[in-house]
């Protein structure tokens, strides 16, 4: 995991540790919502983004979505 962030202009959080813990426990589908990451910008639509590396696959991978959507690490 290189890094992950969840939030809006009004506030955001580094959620890298949370995402890494989910992946380490075998989770490959991550829903970007306040239940997963908390609410760094109450009342505002938030976005999620992450950069990561896969063993044996060249290059950095990126995933992003809006609040309420799900990304899948493949």
C-alpha positions as CSV (number, residue, x, y, z in Angstrom):
1,X,0.0,0.0,0.0
2,X,1.4,3.4,-1.0
3,X,-1.4,5.5,0.4
4,X,-5.1,6.1,0.7
5,X,-7.3,9.1,1.5
6,X,-11.0,9.7,2.2
7,X,-12.7,13.0,2.4
8,X,-13.7,16.3,0.8
9,X,-12.4,19.9,0.6
10,X,-13.9,20.5,4.0
11,X,-11.8,17.7,5.6
12,X,-10.1,14.5,4.8
13,X,-8.2,11.6,6.5
14,X,-5.3,9.5,5.6
15,X,-6.9,6.0,5.7
16,X,-3.8,4.1,4.5
17,X,-3.5,2.0,7.7
18,X,-7.2,1.1,7.6
19,X,-7.0,0.0,4.0
20,X,-3.9,-2.0,4.6
21,X,-5.5,-3.8,7.6
22,X,-8.5,-4.6,5.4
23,X,-6.3,-6.0,2.6
24,X,-4.1,-7.9,5.1
25,X,-7.3,-9.6,6.4
26,X,-8.3,-10.7,2.9
27,X,-10.7,-8.0,1.9
28,X,-10.5,-7.1,-1.8
29,X,-13.7,-5.1,-2.1
30,X,-13.8,-1.8,-0.1
31,X,-16.8,0.4,0.2
32,X,-16.0,4.0,0.7
33,X,-18.3,5.2,3.4
34,X,-18.4,6.6,6.9
35,X,-18.8,3.2,8.4
36,X,-15.5,2.1,6.9
37,X,-13.4,5.3,7.4
38,X,-15.3,7.6,9.8
39,X,-16.6,11.0,8.7
40,X,-14.0,13.6,8.2
41,X,-16.4,16.1,6.5
42,X,-19.9,15.7,8.0
43,X,-22.7,16.8,5.5
44,X,-20.4,16.7,2.5
45,X,-20.0,14.2,-0.3
46,X,-16.6,12.5,0.1
47,X,-14.2,10.7,-2.3
48,X,-11.8,7.9,-1.8
49,X,-8.5,7.3,-3.5
50,X,-5.7,4.8,-3.1
51,X,-2.3,4.0,-4.7
52,X,-0.9,0.5,-4.4
53,X,1.5,-2.1,-5.7
54,X,0.8,-5.7,-6.5
55,X,3.6,-8.3,-6.0
56,X,4.8,-9.5,-9.4
57,X,2.9,-6.8,-11.3
58,X,4.9,-3.8,-12.6
59,X,3.7,-0.3,-12.0
60,X,1.6,1.6,-9.5
61,X,-2.1,0.9,-9.5
62,X,-4.8,3.5,-8.6
63,X,-8.4,3.2,-7.5
64,X,-10.9,5.9,-6.7
65,X,-14.6,6.3,-6.1
66,X,-17.3,8.5,-4.5
67,X,-18.8,7.9,-1.1
68,X,-21.1,4.9,-1.1
69,X,-19.3,3.2,-4.0
70,X,-17.1,0.1,-3.9
71,X,-13.6,-0.4,-5.3
72,X,-12.1,-3.9,-5.9
73,X,-8.4,-4.7,-5.8
74,X,-7.7,-7.2,-8.5
